[in-house]
């Protein structure tokens, strides 16, 4: 019975942390009292392109990293469900593919996005994440003892760049609005969720 409880804990808690990270991603990453500035990470990818520092090239920052946490969560879900029943793994793969689909460029840009500078990278990220989410139904259970380490690396690769990008954008946003602009609660919840997943995976790997 104790082993069964530990197994449910190992499966359930990371999924809760995953849900928090997803909620945080779509919550405000840049928050002020003005509702117009309550941008989430998904909005920021498009909005901050208009910053004078970005348009002039004075601030060199990879805005595409703001979509990386969503790409990461899309692939992570079916892998976290690797030890669940096949039906749950398939559901996780469909949900993950849906999240990855949301990272693709809008129409009509998507028609030529696969070879257009500025859209090419997020396009292939999204396509790759959809394929990986579907393939995870079969390959994730076979990763066995390496699965936790791979997921830990995946969380770091897809989560940290977005946090660095936001930190580099804040001074430009403060200058634009001549007012304090700080990370919103969505950013902190998303990062807390990702850090919780990473910590749980690290404990599982060491154990």
C-alpha positions in Angstrom: 0.0 0.0 0.0 2.9 2.4 0.8 4.4 1.7 -2.6 1.1 2.5 -4.3 0.8 5.8 -2.4 4.4 6.7 -3.4 3.7 5.9 -7.0 0.5 8.1 -7.0 2.5 10.9 -5.4 5.2 10.6 -8.0 2.6 10.8 -10.8 0.2 13.3 -9.3 2.3 16.0 -7.8 4.3 16.7 -11.0 1.0 17.0 -12.9 -0.3 19.6 -10.4 2.9 21.5 -10.9 2.5 21.2 -14.7 -1.0 22.7 -14.4 0.3 25.6 -12.3 3.0 26.3 -14.9 0.4 26.3 -17.6 -1.9 28.7 -15.7 1.1 30.9 -15.0 2.1 31.0 -18.6 -1.2 32.4 -19.7 -1.4 34.7 -16.6 0.2 38.2 -16.6 3.9 38.1 -17.1 4.1 41.9 -17.2 1.7 43.4 -14.7 0.7 46.9 -13.8 -2.5 48.4 -12.6 -3.4 49.3 -16.2 -5.2 46.3 -17.6 -3.6 47.0 -21.0 -0.2 46.1 -19.6 -1.3 42.8 -18.1 0.4 40.8 -20.9 1.0 37.1 -20.6 4.0 35.4 -22.2 2.0 34.4 -25.3 1.0 38.1 -25.9 4.5 39.4 -25.2 5.9 37.5 -28.2 3.9 39.7 -30.5 3.5 42.9 -28.5 7.2 43.7 -27.7 8.1 43.5 -31.3 6.9 47.2 -31.4 9.3 48.4 -28.7 11.6 51.1 -30.2 14.7 49.3 -28.9 13.6 46.1 -30.7 12.7 47.8 -34.0 16.0 49.8 -34.1 18.1 46.8 -33.0 19.4 48.6 -29.9 18.2 45.7 -27.8 19.1 42.3 -29.2 16.9 39.7 -27.6 15.4 36.5 -28.9 11.6 37.0 -28.5 10.9 33.5 -29.7 12.1 32.2 -26.3 8.8 33.5 -24.8 7.0 30.7 -26.6 9.4 28.0 -25.4 7.7 27.3 -22.0 4.5 26.4 -23.9 6.5 24.2 -26.3 8.1 22.6 -23.2 4.8 22.0 -21.4 3.3 20.5 -24.6 5.9 17.8 -24.8 6.3 17.4 -21.0 2.7 16.4 -20.4 2.6 13.0 -22.3 6.1 12.2 -20.9 4.9 12.8 -17.3 2.0 10.4 -18.1 4.5 7.7 -19.3 3.5 5.3 -16.4 -0.2 5.9 -16.8 -2.6 3.7 -18.8 -2.5 3.9 -22.6 -5.7 5.9 -22.7 -4.4 8.6 -20.4 -1.1 8.8 -22.4 -3.1 9.3 -25.6 -5.2 12.1 -24.0 -2.0 13.7 -22.8 -0.5 13.5 -26.3 -3.6 15.2 -27.8 -3.6 17.9 -25.2 0.2 18.4 -25.7 -0.3 18.6 -29.4 -3.0 21.2 -29.0 -0.7 23.4 -26.9 2.1 23.0 -29.5 -0.4 24.0 -32.2 -1.1 27.2 -30.4 2.6 28.2 -30.8 2.4 28.1 -34.6 2.2 31.5 -36.5 -1.2 32.8 -37.3 -2.8 32.8 -40.8 -1.7 34.0 -43.3 1.9 34.0 -42.0 1.8 30.2 -41.4 1.5 29.5 -45.1 5.1 30.5 -45.7 6.3 30.4 -42.1 8.4 27.3 -42.6 11.0 29.3 -44.6 10.3 32.9 -43.5 12.9 34.6 -41.2 11.3 35.5 -37.9 8.6 32.8 -38.2 10.7 29.8 -39.3 12.0 28.9 -35.8 8.7 29.1 -33.9 7.0 27.2 -36.8 9.5 24.3 -36.6 9.4 24.4 -32.8 5.6 24.0 -32.9 5.7 21.2 -35.5 8.4 19.4 -33.7 6.6 19.6 -30.4 3.4 18.2 -31.9 5.3 15.3 -33.4 7.2 14.7 -30.1 3.9 14.8 -28.1 2.4 12.2 -30.3 5.5 10.0 -30.3 5.7 10.2 -26.5 2.8 7.8 -26.2 5.2 5.0 -27.3 8.7 6.2 -26.6 8.2 7.8 -23.1 7.5 4.4 -21.3 10.7 3.0 -22.9 13.0 5.7 -21.6 12.9 4.1 -18.1 15.6 5.4 -15.8 16.7 8.1 -18.1 13.3 9.7 -18.3 13.6 11.9 -15.3 17.0 13.2 -16.3 15.8 14.0 -19.8 12.7 15.8 -18.5 14.8 17.8 -16.1 17.0 18.9 -18.9 13.9 19.7 -21.0 12.4 21.9 -18.3 15.7 23.8 -18.0 16.1 24.3 -21.8 12.6 25.5 -22.3 12.0 27.5 -19.1 15.2 29.4 -18.3 15.5 31.3 -21.7 12.1 32.8 -21.3 12.9 34.1 -17.8 16.2 35.6 -19.1 14.3 37.3 -22.0 11.7 38.8 -19.8 14.4 40.2 -17.5 16.1 41.8 -20.4 12.9 43.3 -21.7 11.8 45.0 -18.4 14.1 48.1 -18.7 12.8 48.9 -22.1 9.2 48.5 -20.9 9.9 50.8 -18.0 11.5 53.4 -20.2 8.5 53.2 -22.6 5.9 53.8 -20.0 8.0 55.9 -17.6 6.7 53.9 -14.7 7.7 50.8 -12.7 7.0 47.6 -14.7 7.7 44.3 -12.9 7.1 40.6 -13.6 3.5 39.8 -13.0 2.0 36.9 -11.0 1.8 34.7 -14.1 5.5 34.7 -14.5 6.1 33.8 -10.9 3.5 31.0 -10.9 4.8 29.6 -14.2 8.4 29.6 -12.9 7.3 28.1 -9.6 5.5 25.3 -11.4 8.5 24.6 -13.6 10.9 24.8 -10.7 8.7 22.4 -8.7 8.7 19.9 -11.6 12.5 20.2 -11.9 12.9 19.6 -8.1 10.6 16.6 -8.1 12.4 15.2 -11.1 15.8 15.7 -9.5 14.6 13.9 -6.3 13.2 11.1 -8.4 16.4 10.8 -10.4 18.6 10.7 -7.3 16.3 8.3 -5.5 
